[in-house]
Amino acid sequence: MTSFTVKSDGNLKGDTEIWNNLKQAIAISSGFQRWQMERMQSDEDFGQIILDEQVQRYLRETLETLAY
């Protein structure tokens, strides 16, 4: 059985700052920009998705590809 730890609210500010910095670093990477352009060409509604969700999708797809 998998175990996990629940964080207290005390670290949320630091976690948010880390996520924002990571998200910005990913967003300017060439891999993300190439992935983003491909999605925008194939899905006209993709541009309406906020950057946070785009980065989450990119990470999910990248990890799925690596796990394959």
Phi and psi in degrees as GROMACS dihedral restraints (atoms count N, CA, C in turn):
[ dihedral_restraints ]
;  ai    aj    ak    al  type     phi  dphi    fc
    3     4     5     6     1   -81.0    20    10
    4     5     6     7     1   136.1    20    10
    6     7     8     9     1  -108.3    20    10
    7     8     9    10     1   157.8    20    10
    9    10    11    12     1  -149.1    20    10
   10    11    12    13     1   162.0    20    10
   12    13    14    15     1  -113.7    20    10
   13    14    15    16     1   135.8    20    10
   15    16    17    18     1   -94.7    20    10
   16    17    18    19     1   126.2    20    10
   18    19    20    21     1   -82.2    20    10
   19    20    21    22     1   149.3    20    10
   21    22    23    24     1   -79.2    20    10
   22    23    24    25     1   163.3    20    10
   24    25    26    27     1   -67.4    20    10
   25    26    27    28     1   -13.1    20    10
   27    28    29    30     1   -62.2    20    10
   28    29    30    31     1   -28.5    20    10
   30    31    32    33     1   -96.0    20    10
   31    32    33    34     1    -1.1    20    10
   33    34    35    36     1   -62.2    20    10
   34    35    36    37     1   -38.9    20    10
   36    37    38    39     1   -62.9    20    10
   37    38    39    40     1   -45.0    20    10
   39    40    41    42     1   -65.1    20    10
   40    41    42    43     1   -39.5    20    10
   42    43    44    45     1   -64.1    20    10
   43    44    45    46     1   -40.1    20    10
   45    46    47    48     1   -64.0    20    10
   46    47    48    49     1   -41.5    20    10
   48    49    50    51     1   -64.9    20    10
   49    50    51    52     1   -42.9    20    10
   51    52    53    54     1   -62.5    20    10
   52    53    54    55     1   -46.3    20    10
   54    55    56    57     1   -60.5    20    10
   55    56    57    58     1   -44.6    20    10
   57    58    59    60     1   -62.0    20    10
   58    59    60    61     1   -41.7    20    10
   60    61    62    63     1   -66.2    20    10
   61    62    63    64     1   -43.2    20    10
   63    64    65    66     1   -64.0    20    10
   64    65    66    67     1   -43.9    20    10
   66    67    68    69     1   -59.4    20    10
   67    68    69    70     1   -43.7    20    10
   69    70    71    72     1   -66.1    20    10
   70    71    72    73     1   -39.4    20    10
   72    73    74    75     1   -64.2    20    10
   73    74    75    76     1   -41.7    20    10
   75    76    77    78     1   -65.7    20    10
   76    77    78    79     1   -42.7    20    10
   78    79    80    81     1   -61.9    20    10
   79    80    81    82     1   -28.6    20    10
   81    82    83    84     1   -93.6    20    10
   82    83    84    85     1    -2.3    20    10
   84    85    86    87     1   -73.1    20    10
   85    86    87    88     1   149.2    20    10
   87    88    89    90     1   -65.5    20    10
   88    89    90    91     1   -35.6    20    10
   90    91    92    93     1   -62.6    20    10
   91    92    93    94     1   -44.8    20    10
   93    94    95    96     1   -65.9    20    10
   94    95    96    97     1   -43.9    20    10
   96    97    98    99     1   -62.9    20    10
   97    98    99   100     1   -39.5    20    10
   99   100   101   102     1   -65.0    20    10
  100   101   102   103     1   -45.7    20    10
  102   103   104   105     1   -60.4    20    10
  103   104   105   106     1   -43.3    20    10
  105   106   107   108     1   -62.5    20    10
  106   107   108   109     1   -43.7    20    10
  108   109   110   111     1   -63.8    20    10
  109   110   111   112     1   -40.7    20    10
  111   112   113   114     1   -61.2    20    10
  112   113   114   115     1   -42.0    20    10
  114   115   116   117     1   -67.4    20    10
  115   116   117   118     1   -39.4    20    10
  117   118   119   120     1   -67.3    20    10
  118   119   120   121     1   -32.1    20    10
  120   121   122   123     1   -72.5    20    10
  121   122   123   124     1   -32.3    20    10
  123   124   125   126     1   -95.9    20    10
  124   125   126   127     1   -16.2    20    10
  126   127   128   129     1  -138.3    20    10
  127   128   129   130     1   103.2    20    10
  129   130   131   132     1   -64.1    20    10
  130   131   132   133     1   -21.5    20    10
  132   133   134   135     1   -86.0    20    10
  133   134   135   136     1    -8.0    20    10
  135   136   137   138     1   -60.6    20    10
  136   137   138   139     1   -35.5    20    10
  138   139   140   141     1   -63.7    20    10
  139   140   141   142     1   -17.5    20    10
  141   142   143   144     1   -83.0    20    10
  142   143   144   145     1   -12.1    20    10
  144   145   146   147     1   -79.4    20    10
  145   146   147   148     1   134.2    20    10
  147   148   149   150     1   -65.0    20    10
  148   149   150   151     1   155.2    20    10
  150   151   152   153     1   -56.3    20    10
  151   152   153   154     1   -39.0    20    10
  153   154   155   156     1   -55.0    20    10
  154   155   156   157     1   -47.5    20    10
  156   157   158   159     1   -69.3    20    10
  157   158   159   160     1   -37.6    20    10
  159   160   161   162     1   -61.9    20    10
  160   161   162   163     1   -44.2    20    10
  162   163   164   165     1   -65.1    20    10
  163   164   165   166     1   -40.6    20    10
  165   166   167   168     1   -61.6    20    10
  166   167   168   169     1   -42.4    20    10
  168   169   170   171     1   -64.3    20    10
  169   170   171   172     1   -43.1    20    10
  171   172   173   174     1   -59.1    20    10
  172   173   174   175     1   -47.4    20    10
  174   175   176   177     1   -63.2    20    10
  175   176   177   178     1   -42.4    20    10
  177   178   179   180     1   -61.5    20    10
  178   179   180   181     1   -49.0    20    10
  180   181   182   183     1   -64.4    20    10
  181   182   183   184     1   -39.0    20    10
  183   184   185   186     1   -64.2    20    10
  184   185   186   187     1   -45.2    20    10
  186   187   188   189     1   -66.1    20    10
  187   188   189   190     1   -37.8    20    10
  189   190   191   192     1   -62.9    20    10
  190   191   192   193     1   -40.6    20    10
  192   193   194   195     1   -65.5    20    10
  193   194   195   196     1   -42.0    20    10
  195   196   197   198     1   -67.3    20    10
  196   197   198   199     1   -34.0    20    10
  198   199   200   201     1   -75.4    20    10
  199   200   201   202     1   -18.3    20    10
